[in-house]
Amino acid sequence: MKSKENNLEKNISRLVKLAGDSNKPGKVFADSLIDGALNELSGTAQSGEGKDTTMKVNWKKILAYAASILIVCGLGFGILISNVRKTSETTGEIVSLTDEIKGLVAKDYKAHRPAEIEYDEATGKPVATAEPAKPSVTQPADKIVAKLTKKEVSVLEYADSEMRAESKRGRRESQLSATSLADAATQKLVPLGIKLPKAMFKGTPPNIQGVTNLEKPLGKQRPPFYAPAGTENVALGKPVTGTDEEPIIGELEMITDGDKQASDGSYVELGPFMQSVTIDLGAEFDIYAILFWHYHSQARVYFDVIVQVADDPDFTTNVKTLFNNDNDNSSGLGVGKDMNYVETNEGKLIDAKGARARYVRLYSNGNSSNELNHYIEVEVFGKPILQKDSKMGTLGKAVDER
């Protein structure tokens, strides 16, 4: 393109020069120069037309690509809208079903609820109503179930069975707890005869560095703990098992031997990480308190301390957690709400609230001084389970009728 423009300029300059030259060439030579210049102009125009044509072809490709992209996006948006519509319809059906059940229950309650009692504002006495109070009657289940699908009925039946089972377990535990509390209420309460070991350090325990959720020292002697008369340490001399069957120091049987001193030879040292010890009381007892010492020759905090009771050695039946300061659930036994505490010669006293059980288990996971676990003594204060004999009118040991 550049060379053609240069040729055109040269031809024009030659024409201008010849026009002013006295010895100008003949007519034929001038005509040939003009024809050459015209040809150059024609070639330049044709080249421009070719470029326009190329540009037109490129725009067509771009428009084709854009149309394809719009078509794909349109299809995807259509599928998305369809799925959203289906989800919305399903949600609407569930909400509608829930509202329908609520309406049936509300209608049933309104039809059968007891008549409300009105009171005179002046005298405060109840005002007689024209319609006597009706007993609460539950609408037959088939009237509600008849409007549900088979799938919905099966789900409701499963939920009902689970609720019944849980309610049964809750009633049994409540009955046991109520029985224990009733027995305690009818008996004389006396302070537990707790004998404390010699204190190994005096004064207020210092703050343990790096320990959070630490309870403040009481600053004085612990007040007496009251329990029904006749409550005693039922763990004394009872067999003990543990996750560390071969302790680093001592034997597991030392945990219930009655020695609560902090001197060497009085404590059991277990390995690192989470460890537990389990005491078999030999029979079920109504347990009112559990008192234990980890290690009190110096101020320490033991971590993830958990105390549980149960009816079986595997802790699967009637399990109750009486104490838990594992606030991050590192033990996997649930998040505890109790606080960390500093070991002293008073030990840690847990209120068992009359829990009925045979097995007692204690967990720990190292301490603020090292990663090991220690136990000096565990005392379980309880009473044998007694019940009134309806024929003889006397008290005897309870028989497990479960």
C-alpha positions in Angstrom: 0.0 0.0 0.0 2.8 2.4 0.9 4.7 1.7 -2.3 1.7 2.4 -4.5 1.2 5.8 -2.8 4.9 6.7 -3.4 4.5 5.8 -7.2 1.5 8.0 -7.5 3.3 10.9 -5.9 6.3 10.5 -8.3 4.0 10.4 -11.4 2.2 13.6 -10.2 5.5 15.4 -9.5 6.8 14.4 -13.0 3.7 15.8 -14.6 4.1 19.1 -12.7 7.8 19.3 -13.7 7.0 18.5 -17.3 4.3 21.1 -17.3 6.8 23.8 -16.4 9.6 22.5 -18.8 10.0 24.3 -22.1 11.1 21.0 -23.7 8.0 19.2 -22.7 7.4 15.6 -24.1 4.9 14.6 -26.6 1.2 14.0 -26.0 1.5 10.2 -26.1 4.0 10.2 -23.2 1.8 12.6 -21.1 -1.3 10.4 -21.7 0.6 7.3 -20.5 1.5 9.1 -17.3 -2.1 10.1 -16.6 -3.3 6.6 -17.3 -0.8 5.3 -14.8 -1.9 7.7 -12.1 -5.5 6.8 -12.7 -4.7 3.1 -12.4 -2.9 3.7 -9.0 -6.0 5.5 -7.7 -8.3 2.7 -8.9 -6.1 0.1 -7.1 -6.2 2.0 -3.8 -10.0 2.2 -3.9 -10.3 -1.6 -4.6 -7.9 -2.3 -1.6 -10.2 -0.2 0.7 -13.3 -2.1 -0.5 -11.5 -5.4 0.3 -10.9 -4.2 3.9 -14.5 -3.2 4.3 -15.5 -6.7 3.1 -13.2 -8.3 5.6 -14.6 -6.2 8.4 -18.1 -7.2 7.5 -17.2 -10.9 7.7 -15.7 -10.4 11.2 -18.8 -8.7 12.5 -20.9 -11.6 11.3 -18.8 -14.0 13.4 -19.0 -11.9 16.5 -22.8 -11.6 16.2 -23.0 -15.4 15.7 -21.0 -16.1 18.9 -23.1 -13.6 20.9 -26.3 -15.2 19.7 -25.0 -18.7 20.8 -24.1 -17.4 24.2 -27.5 -15.8 24.7 -29.3 -19.0 23.7 -27.2 -21.1 26.2 -27.9 -18.5 29.0 -31.6 -18.5 28.2 -31.8 -22.3 28.5 -29.9 -22.3 31.8 -32.1 -19.6 33.2 -35.2 -21.5 32.2 -34.0 -24.7 33.9 -33.2 -22.7 37.1 -36.6 -21.0 37.1 -38.3 -24.5 36.7 -36.4 -25.9 39.7 -37.1 -22.9 41.9 -40.8 -23.2 41.0 -40.8 -26.9 41.9 -39.0 -26.2 45.2 -41.5 -23.5 46.0 -44.4 -25.7 45.3 -43.0 -28.5 47.6 -42.4 -26.0 50.4 -45.9 -24.6 50.0 -47.3 -28.1 50.3 -45.4 -28.7 53.5 -46.4 -25.4 55.0 -50.0 -26.0 54.0 -50.0 -29.5 55.6 -48.4 -28.1 58.8 -51.0 -25.3 58.9 -53.8 -27.9 58.4 -52.6 -30.0 61.3 -52.3 -27.0 63.5 -55.8 -25.9 62.6 -57.2 -29.4 63.4 -55.4 -29.5 66.7 -56.5 -25.9 67.6 -60.1 -26.7 66.5 -60.1 -29.8 68.7 -58.7 -27.9 71.7 -61.2 -25.1 71.3 -64.0 -27.6 71.1 -63.0 -29.6 74.2 -61.0 -27.2 76.4 -62.3 -26.7 79.9 -64.5 -23.6 80.5 -62.5 -20.7 81.7 -63.4 -19.4 85.2 -64.2 -15.7 85.5 -63.6 -13.8 88.7 -65.4 -10.8 90.1 -63.0 -7.8 90.1 -64.5 -6.4 93.3 -64.7 -9.5 95.5 -62.1 -11.7 93.7 -64.5 -14.6 93.9 -65.2 -16.9 91.0 -68.4 -16.1 89.0 -70.6 -19.0 88.1 -70.8 -19.7 84.4 -73.8 -21.0 82.5 -71.8 -23.9 80.9 -70.0 -26.2 83.2 -66.3 -27.0 82.5 -65.9 -30.0 80.1 -63.2 -32.5 80.5 -60.4 -32.3 78.0 -60.9 -34.9 75.3 -58.5 -35.5 72.5 -59.9 -35.8 69.0 -59.6 -39.4 67.6 -56.3 -39.7 65.7 -58.0 -41.2 62.6 -59.7 -37.9 61.8 -56.4 -36.2 61.5 -54.5 -39.1 60.0 -57.2 -39.7 57.3 -56.1 -36.4 55.6 -52.4 -37.4 55.5 -50.5 -39.5 52.9 -49.0 -42.9 53.7 -45.5 -41.4 53.8 -46.6 -38.7 56.2 -48.4 -41.2 58.4 -45.3 -43.4 58.6 -43.2 -40.4 59.6 -45.6 -39.4 62.3 -45.8 -43.0 63.6 -42.0 -43.1 63.9 -41.9 -39.8 65.7 -44.7 -40.9 68.0 -42.8 -44.1 68.9 -39.6 -42.2 69.7 -41.5 -39.7 71.8 -43.2 -42.5 73.8 -39.9 -44.3 74.4 -38.3 -41.1 75.6 -41.3 -40.2 77.7 -41.1 -43.7 79.3 -37.4 -43.3 80.1 -38.1 -39.8 81.5 -40.9 -41.0 83.7 -38.8 -43.8 85.1 -35.9 -41.5 85.9 -38.3 -39.0 87.4 -39.9 -41.7 89.5 -36.6 -42.8 90.8 -35.5 -39.3 91.5 -38.8 -38.5 93.2 -38.6 -41.6 95.3 -35.1 -40.7 96.5 -36.1 -37.2 97.2 -39.2 -38.3 99.0 -37.2 -40.7 101.1 -34.7 -38.0 102.0 -37.6 -35.6 102.9 -39.1 -38.0 105.3 -35.8 -38.8 107.0 -33.7 -36.7 109.3 -30.9 -34.8 107.5 -27.6 -34.7 109.3 -24.1 -33.4 108.3 -21.9 -35.9 106.5 -19.1 -37.1 108.7 -16.3 -36.1 106.3 -12.8 -36.5 107.7 -10.3 -34.3 105.8 -6.6 -35.2 105.2 -3.8 -32.9 106.3 -3.4 -29.7 104.3 -0.1 -29.6 102.4 -0.1 -25.9 101.6 -1.7 -22.9 103.4 -3.3 -19.7 102.2 -5.4 -18.9 99.2 -4.3 -21.0 96.1 -2.6 -18.8 93.5 -4.1 -18.2 90.1 -3.1 -21.0 87.7 -1.5 -19.5 84.6 -3.3 -20.3 81.4 -6.4 -21.8 83.0 -9.7 -20.2 82.1 -13.2 -20.7 83.7 -11.6 -21.1 87.1 -13.9 -20.8 90.1 -12.8 -18.4 92.9 -11.6 -19.9 96.2 -14.2 -19.9 98.9 -11.7 -18.3 101.3 -13.0 -20.3 104.2 -13.8 -23.8 105.2 -16.5 -25.6 103.2 -19.9 -25.6 104.9 -21.3 -29.0 106.1 -23.1 -31.1 103.5 -26.5 -32.5 104.8 -27.8 -36.0 103.8 -30.3 -38.5 105.3 -29.2 -40.0 108.6 -27.4 -43.3 108.0 -25.7 -42.1 104.7 -22.1 -43.5 104.6 -19.2 -44.0 102.3 -20.4 -47.1 100.3 -17.3 -47.1 98.0 -14.9 -48.0 100.8 -13.0 -51.2 99.8 -15.1 -51.6 96.6 -13.4 -52.9 93.4 -12.0 -50.3 90.9 -11.2 -50.7 87.2 -9.7 -48.1 84.8 -8.6 -47.3 81.3 -5.0 -47.6 82.4 -4.9 -51.1 83.8 -1.2 -50.8 84.8 -0.7 -47.4 86.5 2.7 -45.7 86.5 2.6 -45.5 90.2 0.4 -47.4 92.7 -2.6 -49.7 92.2 -6.2 -49.0 91.3 -7.4 -50.5 94.5 -5.8 -47.7 96.4 -8.5 -45.3 95.1 -11.0 -46.8 97.6 -8.7 -47.9 100.5 -9.6 -45.0 102.8 -6.1 -43.3 102.6 -6.7 -39.6 101.6 -3.2 -38.2 102.5 -1.1 -36.6 99.8 2.1 -38.3 100.8 4.1 -40.6 98.5 2.6 -44.0 98.4 -1.0 -42.7 98.8 -1.8 -41.8 95.2 -2.2 -43.6 91.9 -0.6 -42.1 88.8 -2.2 -42.9 85.4 -0.9 -42.2 81.9 -1.5 -39.1 79.9 -4.6 -38.1 77.8 -8.1 -38.9 78.8 -8.3 -41.6 81.6 -11.1 -42.9 83.7 -11.7 -45.0 86.8 -14.9 -47.0 87.5 -16.1 -48.1 91.0 -18.5 -51.0 91.3 -20.6 -50.4 94.5 -21.9 -54.0 94.3 -25.6 -53.0 94.3 -27.7 -50.0 93.6 -27.7 -47.2 96.1 -29.3 -43.8 96.6 -26.3 -41.6 96.2 -26.3 -38.2 97.8 -22.7 -37.0 97.4 -19.4 -38.0 95.8 -16.1 -36.7 97.2 -12.7 -37.2 95.5 -9.1 -36.1 95.6 -6.8 -36.1 92.6 -3.6 -34.7 94.1 -3.4 -32.0 96.8 0.2 -31.8 97.7 0.4 -28.6 95.5 -2.2 -26.3 93.9 -3.2 -27.9 90.6 -6.1 -27.9 88.2 -7.2 -31.1 86.5 -8.8 -30.8 83.1 -12.0 -32.3 81.7 -13.2 -33.7 85.0 -16.4 -35.6 84.5 -18.4 -37.7 87.0 -21.1 -40.1 85.9 -23.2 -42.8 87.5 -25.0 -45.7 85.7 -26.8 -49.1 86.3 -24.3 -51.1 84.2 -20.5 -51.3 83.9 -20.6 -50.2 80.2 -22.5 -47.0 81.1 -25.4 -47.6 78.7 -28.3 -47.7 81.1 -29.7 -44.9 83.2 -26.5 -42.8 82.8 -26.4 -39.5 84.7 -23.7 -36.9 84.5 -23.3 -35.2 87.9 -20.3 -33.0 87.1 -18.6 -31.9 83.8 -16.1 -29.0 83.3 -15.1 -30.1 79.8 -16.2 -26.8 78.3 -15.1 -27.6 74.7 -16.3 -31.3 74.5 -12.8 -32.6 73.9 -13.8 -35.8 75.7 -16.8 -36.4 73.4 -19.2 -36.7 76.4 -20.9 -33.3 75.9 -20.1 -29.7 76.7 -19.8 -29.2 80.4 -21.1 -26.1 82.3 -19.2 -26.6 85.5 -16.0 -24.6 86.3 -12.4 -25.6 86.7 -11.2 -25.7 90.3 -7.9 -25.9 92.3 -7.1 -29.1 94.2 -7.0 -28.7 98.0 -7.1 -31.1 100.9 -10.9 -30.6 101.0 -11.3 -32.5 97.7 -14.1 -31.9 95.3 -17.6 -32.5 96.7 -20.4 -33.3 94.2 -24.1 -33.1 95.1 -25.5 -36.3 93.6 -29.1 -35.3 94.5 -30.1 -38.9 95.4 -29.2 -40.4 92.1 -29.9 -44.2 92.1 -27.0 -46.2 90.6 -24.5 -49.0 91.1 -21.5 -47.8 89.1 -19.5 -44.5 89.5 -17.1 -43.3 86.9 -14.7 -40.4 87.0 -12.8 -38.9 84.0 -9.8 -36.5 83.8 -7.4 -35.4 81.1 -4.1 -34.3 82.5 -3.5 -31.2 84.8 -1.9 -27.8 84.8 1.5 -29.2 85.9 1.8 -32.2 83.5 -0.1 -34.4 81.2 -0.6 -37.3 83.8 -3.7 -38.2 85.8 -3.8 -38.9 89.5 -6.3 -40.2 92.1 -5.8 -40.3 95.9 -9.3 -41.3 97.0 -12.9 -41.5 95.9 -15.8 -41.6 98.5 -19.4 -42.2 97.5 -21.9 -41.3 100.1 -25.2 -43.2 99.8 -27.8 -45.5 101.4 -29.1 -48.9 100.4 -32.4 -48.7 98.5 -35.3 -49.4 100.9 -39.0 -49.8 100.3 -42.0 -50.4 102.4 -43.4 -53.9 102.5 -47.2 -53.5 101.9 -48.0 -56.7 103.7 -45.6 -56.6 106.7 -45.4 -52.8 107.0 -41.6 -53.0 107.5 -38.6 -51.8 105.5 -36.5 -54.0 103.3 -34.1 -53.8 100.4 -35.7 -52.9 97.1 -36.1 -55.5 94.4 -35.3 -54.4 90.9 -38.5 -54.9 88.9 -37.2 -53.5 85.6 
